[in-house]
């Protein structure tokens, strides 16, 4: 395997990031990179980059984006005010799965969380992603809550 680099995402990475999500049957949310959608993705990246509590990363090998994830830092009143890090939008390109890339991304995310003073990393995973659930459990994550969403 070639050297793998994890770095902050840039506008040049957007098409590849959206492509990772578009290729995901469960987590794609209808994402597509088109002339009509590009302004929305660029604006989302701008808002993420402008927020001190959001970080968007890409994982790169041989100059190709092979993974991506987002960290959001949430101050909380519970648990004695423990800062939480929400790990979300985790994607590894299909041909790169089961090669340690996801574990490397999660370890990087946990390192960023510690560096920012977070005491908890939390994430959600689609109920149908049984392989992902086993993956997170192998990394020490525990099932703790039932999640809900409402589209507005």
DSSP file (Angstrom, degrees, kcal/mol; ACC not computed):
  #  RESIDUE AA STRUCTURE BP1 BP2  ACC     N-H-->O    O-->H-N    N-H-->O    O-->H-N    TCO  KAPPA ALPHA  PHI   PSI    X-CA   Y-CA   Z-CA
    1    1 A X              0   0    0      0, 0.0     3,-0.1     0, 0.0    60,-0.0   0.000 360.0 360.0 360.0 139.9    0.0    0.0    0.0
    2    2 A X        -     0   0    0      1,-0.2     2,-0.0    59,-0.0     0, 0.0  -0.198 360.0 -70.9 -71.0 168.1    1.3    3.5   -0.8
    3    3 A X        -     0   0    0      1,-0.1    59,-0.6    58,-0.0     2,-0.5  -0.359  50.3-144.8 -61.0 139.9    1.8    6.1    1.8
    4    4 A X  E     -A   61   0A   0     57,-0.1     2,-0.4    -3,-0.1    57,-0.2  -0.933  14.3-168.8-113.8 133.1   -1.5    7.4    3.2
    5    5 A X  E     -A   60   0A   0     55,-2.6    55,-3.4    -2,-0.5     2,-0.5  -0.959   9.2-158.2-121.4 136.1   -1.9   11.1    4.2
    6    6 A X  E     +A   59   0A   0     -2,-0.4     2,-0.3    53,-0.2    53,-0.2  -0.973  29.8 152.5-112.6 126.8   -4.8   12.6    6.2
    7    7 A X  E     -A   58   0A   0     51,-2.3    51,-2.9    -2,-0.5    -2,-0.0  -0.937  49.8 -74.2-146.5 166.4   -5.2   16.4    5.7
    8    8 A X  E     -A   57   0A   0     -2,-0.3    49,-0.3    49,-0.2     2,-0.1  -0.357  56.2-111.0 -61.2 142.5   -7.8   19.1    5.8
    9    9 A X        -     0   0    0     47,-3.0     2,-0.3     2,-0.0    47,-0.2  -0.450  33.5-164.0 -74.9 149.1  -10.1   19.1    2.8
   10   10 A X    >   -     0   0    0     -2,-0.1     3,-1.8     1,-0.0     4,-0.5  -0.776  38.9 -96.5-124.4 172.4   -9.9   21.8    0.3
   11   11 A X  G >  S+     0   0    0      1,-0.3     3,-1.3    -2,-0.3     4,-0.4   0.840 122.4  63.9 -59.7 -31.6  -12.2   23.0   -2.5
   12   12 A X  G 3  S+     0   0    0      1,-0.2     4,-0.3     2,-0.1    -1,-0.3   0.710 101.0  53.0 -64.4 -18.7  -10.1   20.9   -4.9
   13   13 A X  G <> S+     0   0    0     -3,-1.8     4,-2.5     1,-0.1     3,-0.3   0.568  81.8  93.4 -90.2 -10.8  -11.2   17.8   -3.0
   14   14 A X  H <> S+     0   0    0     -3,-1.3     4,-3.0    -4,-0.5     5,-0.3   0.884  81.6  51.1 -57.7 -46.1  -15.0   18.4   -3.1
   15   15 A X  H  > S+     0   0    0     -4,-0.4     4,-2.1     1,-0.2    -1,-0.2   0.914 113.7  46.0 -59.2 -41.8  -15.8   16.4   -6.2
   16   16 A X  H  > S+     0   0    0     -3,-0.3     4,-2.0    -4,-0.3    -1,-0.2   0.894 112.5  50.5 -67.6 -39.9  -14.0   13.4   -4.8
   17   17 A X  H  X S+     0   0    0     -4,-2.5     4,-1.7     2,-0.2    -2,-0.2   0.950 112.4  46.0 -62.7 -48.6  -15.6   13.8   -1.4
   18   18 A X  H  X S+     0   0    0     -4,-3.0     4,-2.9     1,-0.2    -1,-0.2   0.886 109.8  56.3 -61.6 -37.9  -19.1   14.0   -3.0
   19   19 A X  H  X S+     0   0    0     -4,-2.1     4,-1.9    -5,-0.3    -1,-0.2   0.875 103.0  54.3 -61.5 -38.4  -18.2   11.0   -5.1
   20   20 A X  H  < S+     0   0    0     -4,-2.0     4,-0.3     1,-0.2    -1,-0.2   0.927 113.7  41.8 -59.8 -44.4  -17.4    8.9   -2.0
   21   21 A X  H >< S+     0   0    0     -4,-1.7     3,-1.2     1,-0.2    -2,-0.2   0.883 111.2  55.3 -71.8 -38.1  -20.9    9.7   -0.6
   22   22 A X  H 3< S+     0   0    0     -4,-2.9    -1,-0.2     1,-0.3    -2,-0.2   0.842 105.1  54.2 -63.3 -32.5  -22.6    9.3   -4.0
   23   23 A X  T 3< S+     0   0    0     -4,-1.9     2,-0.7    -5,-0.2    -1,-0.3   0.582  89.6  91.9 -77.4  -9.0  -21.1    5.8   -4.3
   24   24 A X    <>  -     0   0    0     -3,-1.2     4,-1.3    -4,-0.3     5,-0.1  -0.782  61.1-162.0 -93.8 111.9  -22.5    4.8   -0.9
   25   25 A X  T  4 S+     0   0    0     -2,-0.7    -1,-0.2     1,-0.2     4,-0.2   0.843  90.3  33.7 -61.3 -35.0  -26.0    3.2   -1.2
   26   26 A X  T  4 S+     0   0    0      1,-0.1     3,-0.2     2,-0.1    -1,-0.2   0.833 128.3  32.2 -91.4 -34.7  -26.9    3.8    2.4
   27   27 A X  T  4 S+     0   0    0      1,-0.2    -2,-0.2    -6,-0.1    -1,-0.1   0.278  87.2  97.8-110.0  11.5  -25.1    7.0    3.3
   28   28 A X    ><  -     0   0    0     -4,-1.3     3,-2.6    -6,-0.1    -1,-0.2   0.783  60.2-160.7 -74.3 -27.1  -25.2    8.9    0.0
   29   29 A X  T 3  S-     0   0    0      1,-0.3    -1,-0.1    -3,-0.2    -7,-0.1   0.761  71.8 -62.0  53.3  26.6  -28.3   11.0    0.8
   30   30 A X  T 3  S+     0   0    0      1,-0.2    -1,-0.3    -9,-0.2     2,-0.1   0.667  86.4 170.4  76.1  15.5  -28.7   11.7   -2.9
   31   31 A X    <   +     0   0    0     -3,-2.6     2,-0.3   -10,-0.2    -1,-0.2  -0.396   0.9 163.1 -64.8 133.5  -25.3   13.4   -3.1
   32   32 A X        -     0   0    0     -2,-0.1     2,-0.9     2,-0.1   -13,-0.1  -0.978  37.2-130.3-149.5 140.0  -24.2   14.1   -6.7
   33   33 A X        +     0   0    0     -2,-0.3     2,-0.3   -18,-0.1    -2,-0.0  -0.827  50.9 140.3 -94.3 104.3  -21.5   16.4   -8.1
   34   34 A X     >  -     0   0    0     -2,-0.9     4,-2.0     1,-0.1     3,-0.3  -0.860  68.1 -98.9-135.4 169.8  -23.2   18.4  -10.9
   35   35 A X  H  > S+     0   0    0     -2,-0.3     4,-0.5     1,-0.2    -1,-0.1   0.866 124.7  51.2 -57.9 -35.3  -23.1   22.0  -12.1
   36   36 A X  H  4 S+     0   0    0      1,-0.2     4,-0.3     2,-0.1    -1,-0.2   0.822 115.1  39.9 -73.2 -31.1  -26.3   22.6  -10.2
   37   37 A X  H >> S+     0   0    0     -3,-0.3     4,-1.9     1,-0.2     3,-0.6   0.681  92.0  85.3 -93.6 -18.3  -25.1   21.1   -6.9
   38   38 A X  H 3X S+     0   0    0     -4,-2.0     4,-2.6     1,-0.2     5,-0.2   0.872  86.1  54.5 -55.0 -43.0  -21.5   22.5   -6.9
   39   39 A X  H 3X S+     0   0    0     -4,-0.5     4,-2.3     1,-0.2    -1,-0.2   0.893 108.0  50.4 -60.3 -37.3  -22.4   25.9   -5.3
   40   40 A X  H <> S+     0   0    0     -3,-0.6     4,-2.3    -4,-0.3    -1,-0.2   0.915 112.1  46.5 -66.5 -41.9  -24.1   24.2   -2.3
   41   41 A X  H  X S+     0   0    0     -4,-1.9     4,-2.4     2,-0.2    -2,-0.2   0.893 112.3  50.6 -67.4 -38.7  -21.1   21.9   -1.7
   42   42 A X  H  X S+     0   0    0     -4,-2.6     4,-2.3    -5,-0.2    -2,-0.2   0.915 111.4  48.2 -64.4 -41.7  -18.7   24.9   -2.0
   43   43 A X  H  X S+     0   0    0     -4,-2.3     4,-2.5    -5,-0.2    -2,-0.2   0.901 110.0  52.2 -65.3 -40.5  -20.9   26.9    0.5
   44   44 A X  H  X S+     0   0    0     -4,-2.3     4,-2.4     1,-0.2    -2,-0.2   0.927 110.4  48.2 -61.1 -44.3  -21.0   24.0    2.9
   45   45 A X  H  X S+     0   0    0     -4,-2.4     4,-3.1     1,-0.2     5,-0.2   0.909 110.2  52.2 -62.8 -41.4  -17.2   23.7    2.8
   46   46 A X  H  X S+     0   0    0     -4,-2.3     4,-2.3     2,-0.2    -2,-0.2   0.927 110.5  47.6 -59.9 -45.1  -16.8   27.4    3.3
   47   47 A X  H  X S+     0   0    0     -4,-2.5     4,-0.9     2,-0.2    -2,-0.2   0.905 113.6  47.8 -64.2 -41.1  -19.1   27.2    6.4
   48   48 A X  H >< S+     0   0    0     -4,-2.4     3,-0.8     1,-0.2     6,-0.4   0.947 113.4  47.4 -62.8 -48.1  -17.1   24.3    7.8
   49   49 A X  H 3< S+     0   0    0     -4,-3.1    -2,-0.2     1,-0.2    -1,-0.2   0.842 111.7  51.0 -63.7 -33.6  -13.8   26.0    7.2
   50   50 A X  H 3< S+     0   0    0     -4,-2.3     2,-0.5    -5,-0.2    -1,-0.2   0.634  94.9  86.0 -79.2 -13.8  -15.0   29.2    8.8
   51   51 A X    X<  -     0   0    0     -4,-0.9     3,-1.2    -3,-0.8    -4,-0.0  -0.761  65.7-153.7 -91.9 127.1  -16.3   27.4   11.9
   52   52 A X  T 3  S+     0   0    0     -2,-0.5    -1,-0.1     1,-0.2    -4,-0.1   0.646  96.3  55.5 -70.0 -11.3  -13.7   26.8   14.7
   53   53 A X  T 3  S+     0   0    0     19,-0.1    20,-2.8    -5,-0.1     2,-0.4   0.267  98.5  69.8-105.8  11.1  -15.7   23.8   15.8
   54   54 A X  E <   + B   0  72A   0     -3,-1.2     2,-0.4    -6,-0.4    18,-0.2  -0.991  51.9 178.9-132.1 139.0  -15.8   21.9   12.5
   55   55 A X  E     - B   0  71A   0     16,-2.6    16,-3.1    -2,-0.4     2,-0.5  -0.990   9.4-162.6-139.9 128.3  -13.0   20.2   10.6
   56   56 A X  E     - B   0  70A   0     -2,-0.4   -47,-3.0    14,-0.2     2,-0.3  -0.953  16.4-173.0-113.7 128.3  -13.3   18.3    7.3
   57   57 A X  E     -AB   8  69A   0     12,-3.0    12,-1.7    -2,-0.5     2,-0.3  -0.851  14.1-156.8-121.9 153.2  -10.6   15.8    6.4
   58   58 A X  E     -AB   7  68A   0    -51,-2.9   -51,-2.3    -2,-0.3     2,-0.5  -0.944  13.2-140.9-122.2 151.8   -9.6   13.7    3.4
   59   59 A X  E     -AB   6  67A   0      8,-2.7     7,-3.3    -2,-0.3     8,-1.3  -0.960  26.3-165.5-110.3 127.3   -7.5   10.6    3.3
   60   60 A X  E     +AB   5  65A   0    -55,-3.4   -55,-2.6    -2,-0.5     2,-0.3  -0.922  18.0 173.9-124.3 138.3   -5.2   10.6    0.3
   61   61 A X  E >  S-AB   4  64A   0      3,-2.4     3,-2.0    -2,-0.4   -57,-0.1  -0.987  78.8  -4.4-139.7 132.0   -3.1    7.8   -1.3
   62   62 A X  T 3  S-     0   0    0    -59,-0.6     3,-0.1    -2,-0.3    -1,-0.1   0.888 129.7 -59.1  51.1  42.6   -1.2    8.2   -4.6
   63   63 A X  T 3  S+     0   0    0      1,-0.2     2,-0.4    -3,-0.0    -1,-0.3   0.609 115.3 115.8  64.8  14.5   -2.7   11.7   -4.9
   64   64 A X  E <  S-B   61   0A   0     -3,-2.0    -3,-2.4   -48,-0.0     2,-0.5  -0.931  71.3-119.8-115.1 138.9   -6.2   10.3   -4.9
   65   65 A X  E     +B   60   0A   0     -2,-0.4    -5,-0.2    -5,-0.2     3,-0.1  -0.642  37.9 165.9 -73.3 120.7   -8.9   10.9   -2.2
   66   66 A X  E     +     0   0A   0     -7,-3.3    27,-3.3    -2,-0.5     2,-0.3   0.411  61.6  11.3-116.0  -2.8   -9.7    7.5   -0.7
   67   67 A X  E     -BC  59  92A   0     -8,-1.3    -8,-2.7    25,-0.3     2,-0.3  -0.988  55.6-170.7-166.3 164.8  -11.6    8.6    2.4
   68   68 A X  E     +BC  58  91A   0     23,-2.2    23,-2.7    -2,-0.3     2,-0.3  -0.984   6.7 170.5-159.1 152.9  -13.1   11.5    4.2
   69   69 A X  E     -B   57   0A   0    -12,-1.7   -12,-3.0    -2,-0.3     2,-0.4  -0.976  20.0-136.9-160.7 160.4  -14.6   12.4    7.5
   70   70 A X  E     -BC  56  88A   0     18,-2.9    18,-2.7    -2,-0.3     2,-0.4  -0.956   8.6-157.1-124.0 141.6  -15.9   15.4    9.5
   71   71 A X  E     -BC  55  87A   0    -16,-3.1   -16,-2.6    -2,-0.4     2,-0.4  -0.966   7.6-173.6-116.0 134.3  -15.3   16.4   13.1
   72   72 A X  E     -BC  54  86A   0     14,-1.9    14,-3.4    -2,-0.4     2,-0.5  -0.997  14.4-147.1-126.9 127.3  -17.7   18.7   15.0
   73   73 A X  E     - C   0  85A   0    -20,-2.8     2,-0.5    -2,-0.4    12,-0.2  -0.839  16.8-171.1 -99.8 124.9  -16.8   19.8   18.5
   74   74 A X  E     - C   0  84A   0     10,-2.9    10,-2.5    -2,-0.5     2,-0.2  -0.951  16.9-142.5-123.0 114.1  -19.8   20.4   20.7
   75   75 A X        -     0   0    0     -2,-0.5     2,-0.4     8,-0.2     8,-0.2  -0.550  27.8-165.4 -69.7 140.4  -19.6   22.0   24.2
   76   76 A X        -     0   0    0      5,-0.3    -1,-0.0     6,-0.2    -2,-0.0  -0.950  31.1-150.3-131.1 149.0  -22.0   20.2   26.5
   77   77 A X  S  > S+     0   0    0     -2,-0.4     4,-0.5     4,-0.1     3,-0.3   0.735  80.1  81.2 -83.7 -25.7  -23.5   21.0   29.9
   78   78 A X  H >> S+     0   0    0      1,-0.2     4,-1.0     2,-0.2     3,-0.8  -0.267  82.7  33.8 -78.6 167.7  -23.8   17.3   30.7
   79   79 A X  H >4 S-     0   0    0      1,-0.3     3,-0.8     2,-0.2    -1,-0.2   0.891 138.9 -57.8  54.4  43.3  -21.0   15.0   32.0
   80   80 A X  H 34 S-     0   0    0     -3,-0.3    -1,-0.3     1,-0.2    -2,-0.2   0.823 102.4 -54.5  57.0  36.4  -19.6   18.0   33.9
   81   81 A X  H << S+     0   0    0     -3,-0.8    -5,-0.3    -4,-0.5    -1,-0.2   0.733  81.5 178.1  77.2  22.7  -19.2   20.1   30.7
   82   82 A X    <<  -     0   0    0     -4,-1.0     2,-0.3    -3,-0.8    -6,-0.2  -0.397  30.6-122.8 -63.0 127.5  -17.2   17.5   28.8
   83   83 A X        -     0   0    0     34,-0.5    36,-2.4    -2,-0.2    37,-1.1  -0.542  29.4-149.6 -68.4 133.4  -16.4   18.7   25.2
   84   84 A X  E     -Cd  74 120A   0    -10,-2.5   -10,-2.9    -2,-0.3     2,-0.5  -0.828   8.2-152.0-107.7 145.7  -17.7   16.2   22.7
   85   85 A X  E     -Cd  73 121A   0     35,-2.6    37,-2.7    -2,-0.4     2,-0.6  -0.979  10.7-154.0-114.3 120.8  -16.3   15.4   19.3
   86   86 A X  E     -Cd  72 122A   0    -14,-3.4   -14,-1.9    -2,-0.5     2,-0.6  -0.857   4.7-158.0 -96.8 120.1  -18.8   14.1   16.8
   87   87 A X  E     +Cd  71 123A   0     35,-2.8    37,-0.5    -2,-0.6     2,-0.3  -0.872  29.9 154.6 -97.2 119.5  -17.3   12.0   14.1
   88   88 A X  E     +C   70   0A   0    -18,-2.7   -18,-2.9    -2,-0.6     3,-0.1  -0.895  39.2  36.5-144.2 171.0  -19.5   11.9   11.0
   89   89 A X  E     +     0   0A   0     -2,-0.3     2,-0.5     1,-0.2    -1,-0.2   0.853  68.8 177.7  53.8  40.1  -19.7   11.4    7.3
   90   90 A X  E     +     0   0A   0     -3,-0.1     2,-0.4   -21,-0.1   -21,-0.2  -0.621   3.5 168.7 -76.9 122.3  -17.0    8.7    7.5
   91   91 A X  E     -C   68   0A   0    -23,-2.7   -23,-2.2    -2,-0.5     2,-0.4  -0.999  20.2-174.4-138.2 135.0  -16.3    7.3    4.1
   92   92 A X  E     -C   67   0A   0     -2,-0.4   -25,-0.3   -25,-0.2     5,-0.1  -0.999  40.8-105.2-123.4 130.6  -13.6    5.0    2.7
   93   93 A X    >   -     0   0    0    -27,-3.3     3,-2.5    -2,-0.4     4,-0.5  -0.245  33.7-115.7 -54.8 139.6  -13.6    4.3   -1.0
   94   94 A X  G >  S+     0   0    0      1,-0.3     3,-1.1     2,-0.2    -1,-0.1   0.817 112.9  51.8 -50.0 -42.6  -14.9    0.7   -1.7
   95   95 A X  G 3  S+     0   0    0      1,-0.2    -1,-0.3     3,-0.0    -2,-0.1   0.528 109.1  53.0 -76.6  -3.0  -11.7   -0.6   -3.1
   96   96 A X  G X >S+     0   0    0     -3,-2.5     3,-0.7   -30,-0.1     5,-0.5   0.405  82.1 115.6-109.0  -0.4   -9.8    0.6    0.0
   97   97 A X  T < 5S+     0   0    0     -3,-1.1    -4,-0.0    -4,-0.5    -3,-0.0  -0.317  72.0  25.4 -71.6 155.6  -11.9   -1.0    2.7
   98   98 A X  T 3 5S+     0   0    0      1,-0.1    -1,-0.2    -2,-0.0    -3,-0.0   0.780  95.9  99.8  62.4  30.4  -10.5   -3.7    5.0
   99   99 A X  T < 5S-     0   0    0     -3,-0.7    -2,-0.1     0, 0.0    -1,-0.1   0.233 104.0 -95.8-125.2   9.9   -7.0   -2.4    4.5
  100  100 A X  T  >5S+     0   0    0     -4,-0.0     4,-2.0     3,-0.0     5,-0.1   0.404  93.0 116.7  93.0  -3.2   -6.7   -0.4    7.7
  101  101 A X  H  ><S+     0   0    0     -5,-0.5     4,-2.4     2,-0.2     5,-0.2   0.938  76.4  47.6 -65.9 -47.3   -7.7    3.0    6.2
  102  102 A X  H  > S+     0   0    0      1,-0.2     4,-2.6     2,-0.2     5,-0.2   0.910 111.7  50.2 -61.0 -43.1  -10.8    3.4    8.3
  103  103 A X  H  > S+     0   0    0      1,-0.2     4,-2.4     2,-0.2    -1,-0.2   0.887 110.3  51.0 -62.9 -38.1   -8.9    2.5   11.5
  104  104 A X  H  X S+     0   0    0     -4,-2.0     4,-2.3     2,-0.2    -1,-0.2   0.906 110.4  49.3 -64.1 -41.6   -6.2    5.1   10.6
  105  105 A X  H  X S+     0   0    0     -4,-2.4     4,-2.6     2,-0.2    -2,-0.2   0.920 111.9  47.6 -64.4 -44.1   -8.9    7.7   10.0
  106  106 A X  H  X S+     0   0    0     -4,-2.6     4,-2.7     2,-0.2    -2,-0.2   0.910 111.3  50.9 -65.3 -41.5  -10.6    7.0   13.4
  107  107 A X  H  X S+     0   0    0     -4,-2.4     4,-2.1     2,-0.2    -1,-0.2   0.908 111.2  48.8 -61.6 -41.3   -7.3    7.0   15.2
  108  108 A X  H  X S+     0   0    0     -4,-2.3     4,-2.4     2,-0.2    -2,-0.2   0.934 111.0  50.2 -61.9 -46.2   -6.5   10.4   13.6
  109  109 A X  H  X S+     0   0    0     -4,-2.6     4,-2.5     1,-0.2    -2,-0.2   0.905 109.9  50.2 -59.8 -42.7   -9.9   11.7   14.6
  110  110 A X  H  X S+     0   0    0     -4,-2.7     4,-2.5     2,-0.2    -1,-0.2   0.882 109.3  52.1 -64.3 -37.4   -9.4   10.6   18.2
  111  111 A X  H  X S+     0   0    0     -4,-2.1     4,-2.4     2,-0.2    -2,-0.2   0.908 110.0  47.9 -63.9 -42.2   -6.0   12.3   18.2
  112  112 A X  H  X S+     0   0    0     -4,-2.4     4,-1.8     2,-0.2    -2,-0.2   0.906 110.6  52.7 -63.7 -41.0   -7.6   15.5   17.0
  113  113 A X  H  <>S+     0   0    0     -4,-2.5     5,-2.8     1,-0.2     4,-0.5   0.938 111.0  46.0 -60.9 -47.0  -10.4   15.2   19.7
  114  114 A X  H ><5S+     0   0    0     -4,-2.5     3,-1.4     1,-0.2    -1,-0.2   0.923 110.2  54.1 -60.8 -43.9   -7.8   14.8   22.4
  115  115 A X  H 3<5S+     0   0    0     -4,-2.4    -1,-0.2     1,-0.3    -2,-0.2   0.822 109.5  48.3 -61.5 -31.4   -5.8   17.7   21.1
  116  116 A X  T 3<5S-     0   0    0     -4,-1.8    -1,-0.3    -3,-0.2    -2,-0.2   0.484 121.6-107.6 -87.1  -3.7   -8.9   19.9   21.3
  117  117 A X  T < 5 +     0   0    0     -3,-1.4   -34,-0.5    -4,-0.5    -3,-0.2   0.621  63.2 156.5  89.4  13.7   -9.6   18.7   24.8
  118  118 A X      < -     0   0    0     -5,-2.8    -1,-0.3    -6,-0.2   -34,-0.2  -0.480  29.4-165.3 -73.7 144.4  -12.6   16.5   24.0
  119  119 A X  S    S+     0   0    0    -36,-2.4     2,-0.3     1,-0.2   -35,-0.2   0.508  72.0  39.0-103.7  -8.9  -13.4   13.8   26.5
  120  120 A X  E     -d   84   0A   0    -37,-1.1   -35,-2.6    -7,-0.1     2,-0.5  -1.000  57.7-159.7-143.2 137.5  -15.8   11.8   24.3
  121  121 A X  E     +d   85   0A   0     -2,-0.3     2,-0.3   -37,-0.2   -35,-0.2  -0.989  24.3 179.7-111.4 127.7  -15.9   10.9   20.6
  122  122 A X  E     +d   86   0A   0    -37,-2.7   -35,-2.8    -2,-0.5     2,-0.3  -0.927   6.0 170.3-127.9 154.2  -19.4    9.9   19.5
  123  123 A X  E     -d   87   0A   0     -2,-0.3     2,-0.3   -37,-0.2   -35,-0.1  -0.972  22.7-136.4-152.0 163.1  -20.8    8.8   16.2
  124  124 A X        -     0   0    0    -37,-0.5     2,-0.4    -2,-0.3    -2,-0.0  -0.919  16.3-167.3-120.6 154.5  -23.9    7.4   14.6
  125  125 A X        -     0   0    0     -2,-0.3    -2,-0.0   -37,-0.1   -37,-0.0  -0.998  35.1 -95.2-142.0 137.1  -24.0    4.7   12.0
  126  126 A X    >   -     0   0    0     -2,-0.4     3,-2.2     1,-0.2     7,-0.1  -0.206  34.9-123.3 -51.1 136.9  -26.9    3.6    9.8
  127  127 A X  T 3  S+     0   0    0      1,-0.3    -1,-0.2     2,-0.0     6,-0.1   0.767 110.5  56.5 -56.4 -27.0  -28.7    0.7   11.5
  128  128 A X  T 3  S+     0   0    0      1,-0.2     2,-1.6     2,-0.1    -1,-0.3   0.500  80.8  93.1 -85.7  -2.7  -28.2   -1.5    8.4
  129  129 A X    <>  +     0   0    0     -3,-2.2     4,-2.3     1,-0.2    -1,-0.2  -0.488  43.5 158.2 -89.4  67.3  -24.4   -1.1    8.4
  130  130 A X  H  > S+     0   0    0     -2,-1.6     4,-2.2     1,-0.2    -1,-0.2   0.865  72.1  52.4 -62.7 -37.6  -23.6   -4.2   10.4
  131  131 A X  H  > S+     0   0    0     -3,-0.3     4,-2.2     1,-0.2    -1,-0.2   0.912 109.9  49.5 -63.9 -41.1  -20.0   -4.4    9.2
  132  132 A X  H  > S+     0   0    0      2,-0.2     4,-2.7     1,-0.2     5,-0.2   0.891 108.1  54.0 -64.5 -38.9  -19.5   -0.8   10.3
  133  133 A X  H  X S+     0   0    0     -4,-2.3     4,-2.3     1,-0.2    -2,-0.2   0.934 110.1  46.3 -61.2 -45.3  -20.9   -1.5   13.7
  134  134 A X  H  X S+     0   0    0     -4,-2.2     4,-2.3     2,-0.2    -1,-0.2   0.895 111.0  54.0 -63.4 -39.1  -18.5   -4.4   14.2
  135  135 A X  H  X S+     0   0    0     -4,-2.2     4,-1.2     2,-0.2    -2,-0.2   0.947 110.6  44.6 -59.1 -50.8  -15.7   -2.2   13.0
  136  136 A X  H  <>S+     0   0    0     -4,-2.7     5,-2.4     1,-0.2     3,-0.3   0.887 111.8  53.0 -64.6 -38.3  -16.4    0.6   15.5
  137  137 A X  H ><5S+     0   0    0     -4,-2.3     3,-1.7     1,-0.2    -1,-0.2   0.894 104.8  55.1 -64.0 -38.6  -16.9   -2.0   18.3
  138  138 A X  H 3<5S+     0   0    0     -4,-2.3    -1,-0.2     1,-0.3    -2,-0.2   0.815 105.5  54.4 -61.6 -28.5  -13.5   -3.5   17.5
  139  139 A X  T 3<5S-     0   0    0     -4,-1.2    -1,-0.3    -3,-0.3    -2,-0.2   0.375 130.0 -96.1 -87.6   4.5  -12.1    0.1   18.0
  140  140 A X  T < 5S+     0   0    0     -3,-1.7     2,-0.2     1,-0.3    -3,-0.2   0.498  75.9 142.2  99.3   4.1  -13.6    0.3   21.4
  141  141 A X      < -     0   0    0     -5,-2.4     2,-0.4    -6,-0.1    -1,-0.3  -0.568  36.5-148.8 -80.9 144.6  -16.9    2.1   20.7
  142  142 A X        -     0   0    0     -2,-0.2     2,-0.5     0, 0.0    -1,-0.0  -0.879  18.4-116.1-114.4 143.2  -20.0    1.1   22.6
  143  143 A X        +     0   0    0     -2,-0.4     3,-0.1     1,-0.2   -10,-0.0  -0.662  52.3 148.5 -72.4 125.5  -23.6    1.1   21.6
  144  144 A X        +     0   0    0     -2,-0.5     2,-0.3     1,-0.3    -1,-0.2   0.619  47.6  31.9-135.8 -23.4  -25.2    3.6   23.9
  145  145 A X        -     0   0    0      0, 0.0     2,-0.5     0, 0.0    -1,-0.3  -0.930  61.0-126.6-140.2 159.3  -28.1    5.5   22.4
  146  146 A X        -     0   0    0     -2,-0.3     2,-0.2    -3,-0.1    -3,-0.0  -0.949  36.6-143.2-103.4 126.5  -30.9    5.1   19.9
  147  147 A X        -     0   0    0     -2,-0.5     2,-0.3     2,-0.0   -23,-0.0  -0.587  14.7-166.7 -96.7 155.0  -30.8    8.0   17.3
  148  148 A X        -     0   0    0     -2,-0.2     2,-0.3     2,-0.0    -2,-0.0  -0.971   1.8-170.2-135.0 150.0  -33.6    9.9   15.7
  149  149 A X        -     0   0    0     -2,-0.3     2,-0.4     2,-0.0    -2,-0.0  -0.980   5.8-167.8-137.1 150.8  -33.7   12.3   12.7
  150  150 A X        -     0   0    0     -2,-0.3     2,-0.4     0, 0.0    -2,-0.0  -0.962  20.6-135.5-138.8 122.4  -36.4   14.5   11.3
  151  151 A X              0   0    0     -2,-0.4    -2,-0.0     1,-0.1     0, 0.0  -0.628 360.0 360.0 -77.1 127.6  -36.0   16.1    7.9
  152  152 A X              0   0    0     -2,-0.4    -1,-0.1     0, 0.0     0, 0.0   0.399 360.0 360.0-102.2 360.0  -37.0   19.8    8.0
